[in-house]
Amino acid sequence: MCVLFVILCVPSLAIAQASYVGSAKCVSCHKAISETWKDTLHNKSQQALSPANDTVVVDWQGVVKLKAGKIPEATVKLHKDDKGTYHATLVDTKDTSRSVTYTIARTYGGWGWKQRYHVIIGNNHYILPIQWNQAALRWVPYNLQNWYNEDGSLKALSVKNSFEMKCAACHNTGLELKKVNDGYESKYLELNTGCEKCHGPGSLHVKSPKAKGKIVNPRKLAYERGLEVCGQCHNRGVSVPNGTFEFPWNDKDNKPYKLGEALSNYYQFKPGVWEDAASHSKHHHQQWIDLQKSKHFKAKITCYDCHSAHGGPGRFQLTKADFNNNLCLSCHGKDKRFSSPAAIRNHTKHNYAPETTGQGRCSGCHMVKTASSAEAGDIHSHDFKIIKPSVSLGMFKKDPQNVLPNSCSGCHKDWVKDQAGYELAASIFDVFFGK
């Protein structure tokens, strides 16, 4: 007798998907890490503003007058009421009898470099067109064109310029976006960059802490996939495939970047670079782009070999201090060219005083602050390349207002005042280091 066995393929139950639980859930097992992380800029970039949590860093009064590009002078009046609430009034330049007053809902930054201010319009957040540069102690415009027309009149805000569509994925953890009319509204678990932003949703890990594969460890990913954990935010571009957002996202299926997958599946890279020196970044948060141009990338040095997202010495969250060259020399000190102060003096043609004057400090020459002056020059280049004064000189001759900083200008301030200064810098550099 022939017996026919029919094997039925019954689909197995769907594998449970991890969900976000919040950084507070991580504390019980990771107390030491949580203690340092809570004071990092990752955790503090945004703050909900209230009288009990007053994080404004500048005296909020008076009148701020700004202009940018083709937009004539714009006026913003600052006021703090008796209840401790902050307000900003934008005045129509074309018709000064017209104005709009907003209440400040959040501060954005303010931990050493710059601070911006969120207001709520409808169900979305927007960043006001004023930025306080802490280092320079002055107000500068921030995307003035989003608020004003070229004739100086106030314009209707576009939801496409909302925080939700431009910034949210990097500054919120557990973000969800909902399509509403011509824009998106957001929902998130944490206001800032929490544990799960870099390690993935943690519910399965919390349930089975010792089970493998339930949480992401960037160091255990393939080299470039591991770098992209940092690169998802320290980057510049738009979403895939339609460029809807200015952060990694599958905007066709409305899905966020997933750790461990190729970042290029979610992001079209569009770096901002200097016109006459395109190898150097002009705007901030481009460290991942810079790194790929460096010898560190070829040597497979990771972001977290030098930085710790969990916190570390100084404001840059380093694994070792850099002001005394300890970080750089932990690797490069094995090279006889950098193995002693005398060797470094020979290399730099300067005396050695990294802790005080900064002479001979590796990062001073190899990590130039290349961001434009409007962004406070606050971000160090991460391609680690020397920028010669001759490059700046060539740019100065074309446009004195649009000049890339060089490896000398951070200390030698007199060399960047006029063309004669740039020419002197270029000639001295060539004498000491050659063309």
N, C-alpha and C positions, 0 to 999 in steps of 0.2 A: 504494500500500500504506500502510495506516495503522499507524504505529508508536506504541505506547503507552509513554510514558516514566513509570516509577514512581519517585518520589523517596522513598527511605527515610530517615527521620529517626533517625539513629543517635546515641544519647546520647553526648555528649562525656565524656571522662574527668573525674571529679570534681576540682574545683579543690582543690589541696592546702591543707590547713588548717594554719595556723601553730601551733606548739607553744611552750611556755615553755622558755627556755634558761638563765635565771638572770642576775643582774646582773653576775657575773664576766665573762660573755661581752661585755659592753658596754665594759669597761675599755679594751681595746686601741684602740678608735677614739674613745672619749669620756673620755680620761684626766683632763682638767681638771674635768669635771662629776663624775666618779666620786670624785675627791679631796675635793670639798666635800660630796657626797652621803653619803659614808661616815660623816660625823660628825653627820648630821642626826638628829632624833628619829624620822623615818620609818624610818631604818635601825636605830635602837637601842631602840625601845620595849620589846621583849622581849629577855631575855638568858637563855640556858640557864645555870643556876647550878651552879658547881663550885668546888672550892678554887682552881683555876687561873683562874677567872673569877668572882670574888667581887664581885657588884654590889649587895649589900645595903647600904643607906645609913644604917641605924639600928643602934644597939647592941642586938644580938639576945639579950636576957636579961630575966628578970623575968616579971611577970604583967600582962597587959592586961585591964582590966575595961571592958566596953562595954554599952550598952543602946540600943535603938531602937524607937520605936513602942510596941506593947503587949508587946514582949519584955522580960522583966526582965533584970537584970544577967547578962551572959555573961562567962565567964572563959576566957582563952587564955594558956597558958603557953609561953614562948619558950625555946629551948635550942639551943646550938651545940655539937656534940660534938668530940672530940679530932681527928677526921679533917677538920674544917672543914665538916661537913654541918649544914644548918639544919633544925630541927624545930619544929613548932607543935602543942601539945596543946589540944584543945577539951574543956572540962569541961562535963558535964551539970549545969545549974543546979538542976534538980529533984532529982537524985540525984548528989551530988558524988563518989560512989564510982565513977561511970561516966565514962569519957573516951576520946577517940580521938586518936592521935598521927599526924601526917602529916609527910612529908619535903618540903621546899620544892624544887620542880623548876626553876622560873623566877622571875625578877623581872620585873615589868611596870611600866615607868616608873622614876622615881627620878632624873630629869634636871632637877630644880628645883622641881617642884610636889608630886607625890605618888608613892608606890610601893605596888604591890599584889603579891600572891604566889600563884603557881600551884602546885597539887599535882596529882598524877596518881591517879585512882581508876578502876580498870578500864583502859579504853582512851581515856579522856577526861581533859581538864584542867578544873580548877575553881579559881576565885579565892577564896582564904580570906576570911572575913568581917572581916578587919582591914585597915586602910589607914593608912599613915604619911603624914601631911601634912607635907611638908618645910617649907613656908612658915610654918605655925603650930607646928611642932615638937610634934605630938601625934598620938596614935592616935585614929582615928574608926572607927565601924562601916561595913562595906560589905556591903549585902544580907544583913544578919544573919538575915533571915527565910528565907533559903535553907538555913540550917544549924540553926536553932532553931525549935521550936514556941513558941506564945505562953505556955505554962506554963514555958518555960525548958529543956525537955528537948531533947536532940539529935534531929534528924529524919533520915530517909533522904533522901539527895540525889536530886534529879530530874535525869535526863540533859538535860532541856530547859533547865536552868540551867548547862549546861556551856559552857566557852569555845568549843567547836566550834559550838554552836548559837546563841550570842549574839554572839560577837566575831570569829570567825576570818577572815571574808572581808575585813575591813578591815586586819587585822594580819598576814595571811599573803599571800604572792604565789604564784599558780599553784595555788589551792586546789581540791581535789576532795572531795566529800562522799559517803560511802557509807552507805546506810540499814542500820542494824543494830538489830533489835528495835524499841524505841520511840524510838530516837534515831539519831544519826549519828556516824560516825567520820571523821576528816579525814586527808588527805594533801596535802602542799604542797611547793613547790620551795624557797621561802624563808620563814624564820620571820617576817620583818618586811616592810615596804612597799618592795619593790624597784622597779627601773626599769619592769618590765613591768606593774606595777599601774596605772600611768598611761599607758603607751605600748602596752600590749597584747602578746600573745605575740610573741617576736622571732625565731623560727627562720628565717622567710622573709627578714627584713631582714638577718640575719647572713649568709645565703647570697647575697643580692644587695643589698649596702648602698646602691647608687646607684639602684636601681629604685624608682619611685614607688608609693605605696600599700601598702607592705609593713610599715609601722609607723605608729602613731597619733601625730600631733602635736596636742595639745589646742587649740592656737591656730588650727589650720586647720579645726577643726570649727565647725559653726554655733554662734552665741554660747551659747545655753542648753545645747547638747550639750557644749560645751567646759567650761562651769561644772560640769556634772554629773560630770566626771572627778574633780573635788575633792569634789563633793556626794555621791558614792557612800559616802564615809566621814564627812565633816563634816556630819552629818545625823542624824535620829532617826526611826525607824519600824520596820516589819516587812516581811518578804518577801511576794511576790505569788504566787498568790492567797490562800494559806491562813494567812499570818502565822506560818509555822513558825520562821523565823529572824529575828534582829534586825539584819539587813543585807540589801542588795539581792540578790535571788536569785529565780529562777523555781522555786518549791518544788513545782510540779506536775510539771515535767519534769526537776527537779534540775539546772538549768543556771545558771551565774553571770551576773551583769550583764555585758553586752558594751559596751565603749567605743563611743560614737557613736550608740547606740540610746537612746531616751527612758528616763530613769531610772524614770519612773512605771510602765513595763512590768515593773519588778522590785521596786518599793518602794512601800509605803503610808506616806505621811509622817504621823508622829504626834509633833509637837513637844511638849516639856515647857515650859509657860509659867507665869508667876506668875498666881495666881488673880485678883487685882485689877488686874493690868496685863498682860493677855494678849498684848500686842504684844511683850513682852520675854521672852527665853528664860531658863528657870530652870536647865536642865541643860547639861552640856558637849556638845561636838561638834555644835553646831547653827549653825555659821557660814553654811552654804549657805542655811539657812532665813532667817536674819537678813538676809543680803545681798539677798534678793528683796524685802524691805520698804524698802530704802534707795534713795536717789537715785542711788547708784552703779550699781545694777541698771538703772535707767531710762536711764542714760548709757552702758550697756554696758561698764562697767569690769569686767575679769575678776579672778579671784582672783590669777592670776599676773602681773597688773600691779603688785601690791603684794608678793606672796610668790614665793619660788622654792622649788619642791620639791627643787631641787638644792643648797640651802643658801644662806645669805646672812648679812648682819650681824645679830648678836644671836640670841637663842634663838627668835625667832619666824620665822626664815628669810625676812627681808624683802629686797626688791630694793635698798632704800636704808635708812639708819638712820632710826629714828623718834624717838629720844630728843631730837634737835635739830630736829625738824619737817621735816627734809629730804625725807622721803618724801611727806608731805602737801603741802608747799609746791611740790614739783616740778610739781604740777598747779594747786593752789589759789593758789599765789603769784602767778599771773597776774591774780588778782582784786585790785583796789585795796584791798579790805577786809583783805587778808592780805599785802600786798606788802612790809611792813616791820615791824620790832618795834613801832614806834609804832602802826601800824594794828592789829596784833594786840592790843596793850594796850587799845586802844579797844574792840576786839571782845570781849575776855575780862573787862574791868574788873579785871585783875590786872597786876602787874608781869610782865616777860618774863624768865624764867629756865628754859627747858625742860630744859636739860642738867643742872641742879643740883636746885633745889627742885621742878621740874616745873611751875611756874607758866607758863601760856601754852603748854603742850604739848597739841597737838591731840587726841591719843589719850586723854589724861587725862580730858577732859570728854566726848568723843564716842564713846569705846569703854569704857563702864563694865563692870566685872567683875560681871556679873549672875548668875553661877552661884551656887547655894545654898552656904551655909557648909560643909555636909557634903562638898562637892566642892572645898573649899579656895578657892572664889571665883577659880578659876584661869583662866577663859576670858573674854576680852573680847567684849562684844557687837559684832556686825558689822552692825548696822543704822545705826550712826553717829548715833543720835538723842540729844539731850540728855534726861536724865531729871530732872525737877524734884523738889526736896525735898518739895514738897507731895504728890507721889504717895506717897513713902515715909511721910510723916506720916499720911496716911489709912490706910495699911496698918498702921502701928504702933498706931494707936488700936484697931484690930480684933484684932490679934495681934502683940504685941511680938517674938515668936519667928519671925515669918514676914514679913520686910520686904525689899522690893526695894532694893538699893543705888541711890544716885543720883549725879549728876554732881559733887556736892560732897563726898560722904562719903569718897571715896578719899583726900583730903587733910585734910579737916576732921573728924578723928576724934572731937572733943568733941561734934559735932553729932549723933552717933548713939548716945549713951549713954542718953538718956531722952526723954520726950515734949517736955520743955522745949527740948532740943537740936534736935529735929526742927522744932519751931515756930519757933525762932530761925533755922534754916537757910531755912525756907520764906519767912519775912518778909524776910530779907536778899536772897534770890534775887529776890523780887518787886520790891524797891526798885531793884536793879541792872538787872534784865532785863525786868521787867513780868510780869504774870500770863499 
